[in-house]
Structure formats: C-alpha cells, structure tokens
Amino acid sequence: MKPFIKTKNAYRVRGEVSEDDILSFARALIAKKFERGVELTSPDLAHEYFVHLLAGYEQEVFGCLFLDNQHRVLLFEELFRGTVNEARIYPREIVKQALSCNAAAVICVHNHPSGDATPSQCDKDITKRINDALELVEVRLLDHLVVGGNDYVSLAKRGFI
C-alpha cells in the first residue's frame, strides 16, 4: 500500500513515512514535471528542477537534459557519478547520448556536495570541451548548471558558453 494518497489538490500520508520515502516521492514528482514532451518555457524552470533533483546527493553527479528543436524534453539522464569532490566526465559519452535520442540541444548539470555552487576551473574547462564536442555534431549546449545545496550557478549566464 502506498503511503502517499493523491486527493483533489494535494497528497495525504497514510501511516508513518521515512525521510527516504519522502525524498523518493519528491524525486518522482520532480521527474514527472520533466517527462518526455514537456516544453521548457523558461531557464528558471530547468534551474528549479535541478536544484531539487541534485541537492541531496553526497557525491558528485553529472547529468544532461536532452531537448528537441522546440526545447521539449526528450530525456534526462545521470551520466557520471564521482566522489565527494569530483566526477570524471567524458564528452564523447554526452555526444553519443545526444545522437541516440536525436537531441538538438543539451543542458548539463552537476552538483557540488559541499553546498558551494561556485564553478571550479575544471568545471569551466569541461564545459568548453563539452561545447566543442557537441558543436561538431550540430547540437547546442544551452547551459551547464552547478548546483550547491539550494543554490546554482549558470555557466551560460557567466559567459562560459
């Protein structure tokens, strides 16, 4: 029996639920907002999604949101996991996934488990490498977001894309 019961405009809880149950349910609700075909109408919508999705991880996680020409969601995938302070990123794997889902654009995101969203020099360098690799196959890198706690930094807004 599911502990969360949907009512007309809200959810009720049946019995006791753990923090893990709540976080799992919250992630499922967040993922539903970004199902295939959902159109991203503003950059803030994507930023909000990723802050909630990645804020609780204890290790670095790097993922990509793959979009079509109309910036509708095709797929979100966590591609790389690392340690508390780094994850190995392979641009060719991002290109492979973009081509496999016929993406026209990509938003990359990763978290800083420390809670500090300030991009490192490595973050800036990998963003350039990813952008260069995607450009070769005519896929646009729209942004690379660094999430730290409840905050984020957009490398596109900072001029690195």
N, C-alpha and C positions, 0 to 999 in steps of 0.2 A: 504494500500500500504506500502511495506517495505521500510524503509529509506536507507537500505544498498543494493547496487546492485553489484553483482559479475561480474567483467569483466574477461578478459583472465588471468591476473596475479595479480589482485588487487581488491579492493572494492571501489565503489564510493558512495557518500552520496547524497540522494535526500532530499532537504529541510533541515529544522533545526532538530537537534537531541540533546537530553539532555545527561547529564553525565550518567544518569541511563540507557538510551538507549545504549550508547557506552559500558558501563560495562556489560550490559546484553548480548550484541552481542559478546564481548570479551570472556565472560564465555562460551557462546555457541561454539565459535571457539576452545577454550581450551578443552572443553568436547569432541568435535569431534575427537581430537587427541588421546583421550583415550577411544574410543568406544570398545565394546567387540571385542576381537580378535587381537587388536593391541599389538605387541610384544615390551616389554621394552628392548631396546638394550643397555642401559647404565643407571647407577644410576642418572646421571646428568639430563636425560630426565624426570624422575619422579620428581626430585627436582624442576626443572624449572616449571613444570606443577603446583605443589602445591604452589609455591611462588606466581604465578599469580592467582591461584584459591582462596587462603585464605587471601591474603594480605589486602584486603579492609574491612574485617569484623570488626565490632565494639564490638563483643562479642566472647568468645572462642568457636570455633567449632572444633570438633574431628571427623575425618573420617578415613575410611580404603579403600585401594585399594586391591581388591581380585584378585589373579592371579592363573593361572593353572600351571602345571608342567614345561611348556616352558616359564614361566613368561609372558604369554599373558594376557591381561586384561580380566577379567570376569565381574567386576563391581566395580564402585566407589560409596561409599555411605557415606553421612554425618550421623553419628550415634548419636552424642550427641551435644547439644548446652548448653552454660552456660551464665555466666555473663562476665563482663569486665576482671575478673582475675581468673576465674576457671570454669571448667565444670566437672560434675560428670560422671565418666567413669565406665562402668560395663563390665568386661572381658567376662562374660558369654554371653552377647549380641553379642560381637565380634565373639565368638566361634559359636554361633547359626547362624550368618550370613555367616561365613566361611563354615560351613557344608551345609547350604542351597544352596549355589552356587557351592559346590564341589571344593572349593579352596584348592590349595596345598601350597600357600604362601600368606602373607599379608604384606602390607606396611601401617603403621599407620601414621597419620599426625594430628597435631593440630596447631592452631595459638596462638600467644601472641599479643593481640590487642595493647599492649604498644609499639610494634615495636622492642622489645628486644628479640632476638631468644634464649637467654641463657636458657638451660633447668633448671627447678627447681628440688629440691629434690623430690617433688611429681611426676614430670614428669619421673624421673628415677625409682621411686618406682612402678608407674603404668605400666611402660614398662616391668619391671620384672614380675609383676603379669599377664600381657597380654601374655608374652612369655611363662610363666609356664602353663597357661591355654591352649594356642594353642598347646604346646608340647604334652599335654595329648591326643589330637586328631590327632597328627601327621601332623600338619600344621606349616610351618616355618614362624616365624616373621623375615622378611628381614631387616626392618628398622622402626624406629619411628622418624619422622621429626618434628622439632619445627620450625614454620615459624613466623618470626617477621619482618613486613614491607617487604622489598625486600631481606631479608637475611634468611638463615635457618641454623639449626644445625642438623646433623645426629647423633642420639644416637648410631647407629651401628659403625660409624667411631670413636666415642669416647669410644668404648669398652663396652657399656652397654647392648649389645645384643650378 
